[in-house]
Amino acid sequence: MGIGSLPIKPVPAVDQRLPTNGKIVEVPTSYKLWTECYNKHRLNQLELDDFNTRIKNNTDELQRKNELNIHQLRLDQIRQTARLFSERESAKPALSIHSCLDINQRLQSLKKYDTKYFSPASKRPELTTAMLDTIKSVIQKQPSNEPIVELDGVQILRKDIHTLIGLNWLNDEIINAYMNLLVLRGSKVGYKKVYAFNTFFYPKLKESGYSSVRRWTRKVNIFSYDYIIVPVHLGNHWCLAFIDFTQKTISYYDSLGGRPNGACDTLLDYLRDESNDKRKQDFDDENWRLINGYSEGIPQQENCSDCGVFACTYAEYLTRNAEFDFGQEQMPYFRKKMIYEIITKKILE
């Protein structure tokens, strides 16, 4: 231990005489002077430390008060602006289209410069000219049965990629391939762990019960993941179920506004059975919530072709805990994006 790390303690007062070998001798004058100087220095140091602490506390308190004052002033300005505008507009016979445009312009200006109160608009990955050329070269070549890429041991053929063109319906191979990419991304640092069932899991569970899918997870502990993706195929329509262990929710996402029709309950029963079978213990379902995503205002499709793209996009956003900021008008972009992601085996960031 160095000298600097030793605690500063006062030297105890001593008698004017010290015993030495049974004899009483006078305390040297130099020792008494040293003791007085040492104790005086220690007292000064303690007072200085106390002074510095008080100064820092006062500074921190002033800074906190200043920040609160600035925050309150900003809120007061917003309220005052809103009140004045309301009073001005209430005196008019009706709200004109020009005043509405004026409101929108000022709101956009606030969003641009006041990032403390308005979140910036999200930016999607750009599809560069080189990316689009890569996509074009893949979809235009022949033959249609040629393997393009292999994901999780499954070959994706050119004809599978073609289901992402125009208004074609996505097939099982594309849905499974894309969910596998989300699983791969979930293994990276900074992302939640993701497990995805393939498209045949839910119909089998729904029709034949837990015993029919019991062995599907014999080498997997699904309770070690944060998110579980469950594609739901309703004959000619794709939906998505999503199990979130971090929030204790099972959600259902239908881009045509359909109801879960027991899907969330079926999956909760599956978790109970899986826990009893694999972990030999009851599943703690207390405080779990079953959610119909449609009631949360999720994006909806406006045609009869994009349900599969919506289901995959829901899953991509959910597995990175992002708010939905897309709609029907972005589906051509997401179709191209998915093609590039599948052929490169990587989700664009």
C-alpha positions as CSV (number, residue, x, y, z in Angstrom):
1,M,0.0,0.0,0.0
2,G,1.4,3.4,-1.0
3,I,1.6,6.4,1.3
4,G,-1.1,8.2,-0.7
5,S,-3.6,5.4,0.1
6,L,-3.2,5.5,3.8
7,P,-6.1,7.1,5.7
8,I,-5.3,10.5,7.3
9,K,-5.7,10.1,11.1
10,P,-4.8,12.6,13.8
11,V,-1.8,11.8,15.9
12,P,-3.1,11.2,19.5
13,A,-2.1,13.7,22.1
14,V,0.8,12.6,24.2
15,D,2.0,13.2,27.7
16,Q,4.9,15.6,28.2
17,R,6.8,12.5,29.2
18,L,7.2,9.1,27.7
19,P,8.2,5.9,29.5
20,T,11.4,4.3,28.2
21,N,12.7,1.1,29.8
22,G,10.9,1.9,33.0
23,K,12.2,5.5,33.1
24,I,10.3,8.7,32.5
25,V,11.9,11.0,30.0
26,E,10.8,14.3,28.5
27,V,9.1,14.3,25.1
28,P,11.4,15.9,22.5
29,T,10.3,19.3,21.4
30,S,10.6,18.3,17.8
31,Y,8.0,15.5,18.2
32,K,5.5,18.0,19.8
33,L,6.0,20.4,16.9
34,W,5.6,17.7,14.3
35,T,2.3,16.5,16.0
36,E,0.9,20.0,16.0
37,C,1.8,20.7,12.4
38,Y,0.4,17.3,11.3
39,N,-2.9,17.8,13.0
40,K,-3.2,21.3,11.7
41,H,-2.6,20.2,8.2
42,R,-5.2,17.4,8.5
43,L,-7.8,19.8,9.8
44,N,-7.2,22.1,6.9
45,Q,-7.4,19.2,4.5
46,L,-10.8,18.0,5.9
47,E,-12.1,21.6,5.7
48,L,-11.0,21.8,2.1
49,D,-12.6,18.4,1.2
50,D,-15.9,19.5,2.8
51,F,-15.7,22.8,1.0
52,N,-15.2,21.1,-2.4
53,T,-18.1,18.7,-1.7
54,R,-20.4,21.6,-0.9
55,I,-19.3,23.5,-4.0
56,K,-20.0,20.5,-6.2
57,N,-23.4,19.8,-4.6
58,N,-24.4,23.4,-5.1
59,T,-23.2,23.4,-8.7
60,D,-25.2,20.2,-9.5
61,E,-28.3,21.6,-7.9
62,L,-28.0,24.8,-9.9
63,Q,-27.6,22.8,-13.1
64,R,-30.6,20.7,-12.3
65,K,-32.7,23.8,-11.6
66,N,-31.5,25.4,-14.8
67,E,-32.5,22.4,-16.9
68,L,-35.9,22.2,-15.3
69,N,-36.4,25.9,-15.9
70,I,-35.5,25.6,-19.6
71,H,-37.8,22.5,-19.9
72,Q,-40.7,24.4,-18.3
73,L,-40.1,27.5,-20.4
74,R,-40.2,25.3,-23.6
75,L,-43.5,23.7,-22.5
76,D,-45.0,27.1,-21.6
77,Q,-44.1,28.4,-25.0
78,I,-45.7,25.5,-26.7
79,R,-48.9,25.9,-24.6
80,Q,-48.9,29.7,-25.2
81,T,-48.6,29.2,-29.0
82,A,-51.4,26.6,-29.0
83,R,-53.6,28.9,-26.9
84,L,-53.1,32.0,-29.1
85,F,-53.6,29.9,-32.2
86,S,-56.8,28.5,-30.8
87,E,-58.1,31.9,-29.9
88,R,-57.2,33.3,-33.3
89,E,-58.9,30.4,-35.2
90,S,-62.0,30.4,-33.0
91,A,-62.7,33.9,-34.1
92,K,-62.9,32.8,-37.7
93,P,-66.1,31.3,-39.2
94,A,-64.3,28.1,-40.3
95,L,-60.8,26.6,-40.6
96,S,-59.6,27.1,-44.1
97,I,-57.4,24.7,-46.1
98,H,-54.7,27.4,-46.2
99,S,-54.5,27.6,-42.4
100,C,-54.3,23.8,-42.3
101,L,-51.4,23.9,-44.7
102,D,-49.8,26.6,-42.5
103,I,-50.2,24.3,-39.4
104,N,-48.5,21.4,-41.2
105,Q,-45.6,23.5,-42.4
106,R,-45.0,24.8,-38.9
107,L,-45.2,21.3,-37.5
108,Q,-42.7,20.0,-40.0
109,S,-40.4,22.9,-39.0
110,L,-40.7,22.0,-35.4
111,K,-40.0,18.3,-36.1
112,K,-36.9,19.3,-38.1
113,Y,-35.3,21.5,-35.4
114,D,-36.8,20.4,-32.1
115,T,-35.5,16.8,-31.8
116,K,-36.0,16.9,-28.0
117,Y,-39.8,16.9,-28.4
118,F,-40.2,15.3,-31.8
119,S,-38.7,12.0,-32.9
120,P,-36.9,12.1,-36.3
121,A,-38.4,10.2,-39.1
122,S,-37.1,6.7,-39.5
123,K,-34.9,5.9,-42.5
124,R,-35.2,2.6,-44.4
125,P,-32.1,1.0,-46.0
126,E,-31.5,2.4,-49.4
127,L,-31.7,0.1,-52.4
128,T,-28.7,1.3,-54.5
129,T,-28.4,1.0,-58.3
130,A,-25.9,-1.9,-57.8
131,M,-28.4,-3.7,-55.5
132,L,-31.2,-3.2,-58.1
133,D,-29.0,-4.5,-60.8
134,T,-28.2,-7.6,-58.7
135,I,-32.0,-8.2,-58.2
136,K,-32.7,-7.7,-61.9
137,S,-30.0,-10.2,-63.0
138,V,-31.4,-12.9,-60.7
139,I,-35.0,-12.6,-61.7
140,Q,-34.4,-12.4,-65.4
141,K,-32.2,-15.4,-65.8
142,Q,-33.3,-18.9,-66.6
143,P,-34.1,-21.7,-65.8
144,S,-36.7,-21.2,-63.1
145,N,-35.7,-24.4,-61.2
146,E,-32.1,-23.2,-60.8
147,P,-31.0,-23.0,-57.1
148,I,-30.2,-19.4,-56.1
149,V,-29.2,-19.8,-52.5
150,E,-29.4,-22.3,-49.6
151,L,-30.7,-21.2,-46.2
152,D,-30.9,-23.5,-43.2
153,G,-30.4,-26.5,-45.5
154,V,-33.2,-25.5,-47.8
155,Q,-32.5,-24.5,-51.4
156,I,-34.3,-21.4,-52.7
157,L,-35.0,-21.7,-56.4
158,R,-35.4,-18.9,-58.9
159,K,-39.1,-19.7,-59.2
160,D,-39.4,-19.1,-55.4
161,I,-37.7,-15.7,-55.8
162,H,-40.3,-14.9,-58.5
163,T,-43.1,-15.0,-55.9
164,L,-41.7,-11.7,-54.7
165,I,-42.2,-10.0,-58.1
166,G,-45.2,-7.8,-58.8
167,L,-48.3,-9.0,-57.0
168,N,-47.5,-12.7,-56.7
169,W,-48.3,-14.5,-53.5
170,L,-45.3,-15.6,-51.4
171,N,-44.8,-19.3,-51.0
172,D,-43.7,-21.3,-47.9
173,E,-40.0,-21.4,-49.1
174,I,-39.7,-17.6,-49.2
175,I,-41.5,-17.1,-45.8
176,N,-39.3,-19.7,-44.1
177,A,-36.1,-18.3,-45.7
178,Y,-36.9,-14.8,-44.5
179,M,-37.7,-15.9,-41.0
180,N,-34.4,-17.8,-41.0
181,L,-32.6,-14.5,-41.8
182,L,-34.2,-12.9,-38.8
183,V,-33.0,-15.8,-36.7
184,L,-29.4,-15.2,-38.0
185,R,-29.6,-11.5,-37.3
186,G,-30.8,-12.3,-33.7
187,S,-27.5,-14.1,-33.1
188,K,-25.6,-10.8,-33.5
189,V,-24.5,-8.6,-30.6
190,G,-27.1,-5.9,-29.9
191,Y,-30.1,-8.0,-31.0
192,K,-32.6,-10.1,-29.1
193,K,-32.4,-13.9,-29.6
194,V,-35.0,-15.1,-32.1
195,Y,-36.4,-18.5,-32.8
196,A,-38.8,-19.1,-35.7
197,F,-41.1,-22.0,-36.4
198,N,-41.6,-22.9,-40.0
199,T,-44.8,-22.4,-41.9
200,F,-46.0,-26.0,-41.2
201,F,-45.8,-25.8,-37.4
202,Y,-49.0,-23.8,-36.6
203,P,-51.4,-25.8,-38.9
204,K,-50.1,-29.0,-37.5
205,L,-50.4,-27.8,-33.9
206,K,-53.9,-26.4,-34.6
207,E,-55.2,-29.5,-36.3
208,S,-53.5,-32.3,-34.3
209,G,-52.5,-30.8,-30.9
210,Y,-49.3,-30.7,-29.0
211,S,-48.4,-34.4,-29.4
212,S,-48.0,-33.9,-33.2
213,V,-45.3,-31.2,-32.8
214,R,-43.7,-32.4,-29.5
215,R,-40.6,-33.7,-31.2
216,W,-40.1,-30.5,-33.3
217,T,-38.1,-28.9,-30.4
218,R,-36.3,-32.0,-29.0
219,K,-33.0,-30.2,-29.5
220,V,-34.2,-26.7,-28.8
221,N,-35.0,-24.9,-25.6
222,I,-37.5,-22.3,-26.8
223,F,-37.6,-20.7,-23.4
224,S,-34.0,-19.5,-23.8
225,Y,-35.1,-17.1,-26.6
226,D,-36.5,-13.6,-26.3
227,Y,-38.8,-13.8,-29.3
228,I,-40.5,-16.6,-31.2
229,I,-41.9,-16.1,-34.7
230,V,-44.9,-18.2,-35.7
231,P,-46.0,-17.8,-39.4
232,V,-49.8,-18.5,-39.7
233,H,-51.1,-19.7,-43.0
234,L,-54.9,-19.6,-43.4
235,G,-55.1,-21.4,-46.8
236,N,-54.8,-18.4,-49.0
237,H,-53.7,-15.8,-46.5
238,W,-50.6,-15.2,-44.4
239,C,-50.7,-13.8,-40.9
240,L,-48.1,-13.7,-38.1
241,A,-48.1,-14.7,-34.4
242,F,-45.4,-13.4,-32.2
243,I,-44.3,-14.6,-28.7
244,D,-42.4,-12.0,-26.7
245,F,-40.9,-13.5,-23.5
246,T,-39.5,-10.1,-22.6
247,Q,-42.9,-8.5,-22.4
248,K,-44.9,-11.6,-21.6
249,T,-47.2,-11.2,-24.7
250,I,-48.5,-13.3,-27.5
251,S,-49.6,-11.1,-30.4
252,Y,-51.5,-11.7,-33.6
253,Y,-50.9,-9.7,-36.8
254,D,-53.4,-9.9,-39.7
255,S,-52.9,-7.3,-42.5
256,L,-56.6,-7.8,-43.5
257,G,-57.8,-7.1,-39.9
258,G,-58.9,-10.6,-39.1
259,R,-59.3,-11.8,-35.6
260,P,-56.9,-14.3,-34.0
261,N,-59.6,-17.0,-33.8
262,G,-57.9,-18.7,-30.9
263,A,-54.3,-18.5,-32.3
264,C,-53.0,-16.7,-29.2
265,D,-54.7,-19.2,-26.8
266,T,-53.4,-22.1,-28.8
267,L,-49.9,-20.9,-28.5
268,L,-50.2,-20.2,-24.8
269,D,-51.4,-23.8,-24.4
270,Y,-48.4,-24.9,-26.4
271,L,-46.0,-23.0,-24.0
272,R,-47.7,-24.8,-21.1
273,D,-47.4,-28.2,-22.7
274,E,-43.8,-27.6,-23.8
275,S,-42.7,-26.5,-20.4
276,N,-44.3,-29.5,-18.7
277,D,-42.8,-31.8,-21.3
278,K,-39.3,-30.4,-21.7
279,R,-38.7,-28.7,-18.3
280,K,-40.9,-30.8,-16.2
281,Q,-42.5,-27.8,-14.6
282,D,-45.6,-25.6,-15.0
283,F,-45.3,-22.6,-17.3
284,D,-45.8,-19.4,-15.3
285,D,-48.4,-17.6,-17.3
286,E,-49.3,-15.0,-14.7
287,N,-49.4,-11.5,-16.2
288,W,-49.2,-12.8,-19.8
289,R,-51.3,-10.8,-22.3
290,L,-52.9,-12.0,-25.5
291,I,-53.0,-9.1,-28.1
292,N,-54.8,-8.7,-31.4
293,G,-52.5,-6.4,-33.3
294,Y,-55.4,-5.0,-35.4
295,S,-56.8,-3.3,-32.3
296,E,-53.4,-1.6,-31.9
297,G,-53.7,0.0,-35.3
298,I,-51.2,-2.0,-37.3
299,P,-50.6,-1.3,-41.0
300,Q,-53.1,-2.9,-43.3
301,Q,-52.9,-4.1,-46.9
302,E,-55.1,-2.6,-49.6
303,N,-55.0,-5.4,-52.1
304,C,-55.3,-9.2,-52.1
305,S,-51.6,-10.0,-52.8
306,D,-49.3,-8.6,-50.2
307,C,-50.3,-10.5,-47.1
308,G,-47.0,-12.5,-47.1
309,V,-44.9,-9.3,-47.4
310,F,-46.8,-7.7,-44.6
311,A,-46.3,-10.8,-42.4
312,C,-42.5,-10.8,-43.0
313,T,-42.3,-7.0,-42.5
314,Y,-44.2,-7.3,-39.2
315,A,-41.6,-9.9,-38.1
316,E,-38.6,-7.8,-39.2
317,Y,-39.8,-4.7,-37.3
318,L,-40.9,-6.7,-34.2
319,T,-37.5,-8.5,-33.8
320,R,-35.7,-5.3,-33.7
321,N,-38.3,-3.6,-31.4
322,A,-39.1,-0.9,-34.0
323,E,-42.4,0.9,-34.4
324,F,-44.4,0.1,-37.6
325,D,-43.9,3.0,-40.1
326,F,-44.9,1.4,-43.3
327,G,-48.1,0.8,-45.3
328,Q,-49.4,-0.5,-48.6
329,E,-47.4,2.1,-50.6
330,Q,-44.1,0.7,-49.4
331,M,-44.8,-2.9,-50.5
332,P,-43.0,-2.7,-53.8
333,Y,-39.9,-1.5,-52.0
334,F,-40.1,-4.3,-49.4
335,R,-40.5,-6.9,-52.1
336,K,-37.2,-5.8,-53.7
337,K,-35.6,-5.5,-50.4
338,M,-36.5,-9.1,-49.5
339,I,-35.2,-10.4,-52.8
340,Y,-31.8,-8.8,-52.1
341,E,-31.7,-9.9,-48.5
342,I,-32.5,-13.5,-49.4
343,I,-30.0,-13.8,-52.2
344,T,-27.3,-12.2,-50.1
345,K,-28.4,-14.0,-46.9
346,K,-28.4,-10.9,-44.8
347,I,-31.0,-8.4,-43.5
348,L,-30.2,-4.9,-44.6
349,E,-29.5,-2.5,-41.8
